[in-house]
Amino acid sequence: MTLLTAHRILISTAVVFFFGFSLWELRNFLNTGDLWASFRGCLYLLVSLGFAIYLKSLKRWVK
């Protein structure tokens, strides 16, 4: 396994983790009405999107 493969695995795991965590926080918002939960859910969704874009850009950088 190369270092690049390990990096892709870690970034993919981060994408899945933050996406799942954002869904958990948004569900928490729907159940309780806590505005901070909605803020955290949107923030984690943006982080997940950022990691996904970074993962896609790795394919362009390394040929």
C-alpha positions as CSV (number, residue, x, y, z in Angstrom):
1,M,0.0,0.0,0.0
2,T,1.4,3.4,-1.0
3,L,1.1,6.5,1.1
4,L,-1.3,7.9,-1.4
5,T,-3.6,4.9,-1.0
6,A,-3.6,5.3,2.8
7,H,-4.3,9.0,2.4
8,R,-7.3,8.3,0.1
9,I,-8.7,5.8,2.6
10,L,-8.4,8.2,5.5
11,I,-10.0,11.1,3.5
12,S,-12.8,8.8,2.4
13,T,-13.4,7.8,6.0
14,A,-13.6,11.4,7.0
15,V,-16.1,12.2,4.3
16,V,-18.4,9.3,5.5
17,F,-17.9,10.3,9.2
18,F,-18.7,14.0,8.7
19,F,-21.7,13.3,6.4
20,G,-23.1,10.8,9.0
21,F,-22.4,13.2,11.8
22,S,-24.2,16.0,10.0
23,L,-27.3,13.8,9.4
24,W,-27.2,13.0,13.1
25,E,-27.1,16.7,14.1
26,L,-29.8,17.6,11.7
27,R,-32.0,14.8,13.1
28,N,-31.3,16.2,16.5
29,F,-32.4,19.6,15.3
30,L,-35.7,18.2,14.0
31,N,-36.4,16.4,17.3
32,T,-35.5,19.2,19.7
33,G,-35.6,22.4,17.7
34,D,-32.1,23.3,18.9
35,L,-30.7,25.9,16.5
36,W,-27.1,25.1,17.5
37,A,-27.7,21.5,16.3
38,S,-28.8,22.9,12.9
39,F,-25.7,25.1,12.7
40,R,-23.4,22.1,13.6
41,G,-25.2,19.9,11.1
42,C,-24.7,22.4,8.3
43,L,-21.1,23.0,9.3
44,Y,-20.3,19.2,9.3
45,L,-22.1,18.9,5.9
46,L,-19.8,21.6,4.5
47,V,-16.7,19.9,6.0
48,S,-17.8,16.6,4.4
49,L,-18.3,18.4,1.0
50,G,-14.8,20.0,1.3
51,F,-13.2,16.7,2.0
52,A,-15.0,15.1,-1.0
53,I,-13.8,17.9,-3.3
54,Y,-10.3,17.4,-2.0
55,L,-10.5,13.7,-2.6
56,K,-11.7,14.2,-6.2
57,S,-8.9,16.7,-6.8
58,L,-6.3,14.2,-5.7
59,K,-7.0,12.3,-9.0
60,R,-6.0,15.4,-11.0
61,W,-2.8,16.1,-9.0
62,V,-1.4,12.6,-9.1
63,K,-1.3,10.9,-12.5
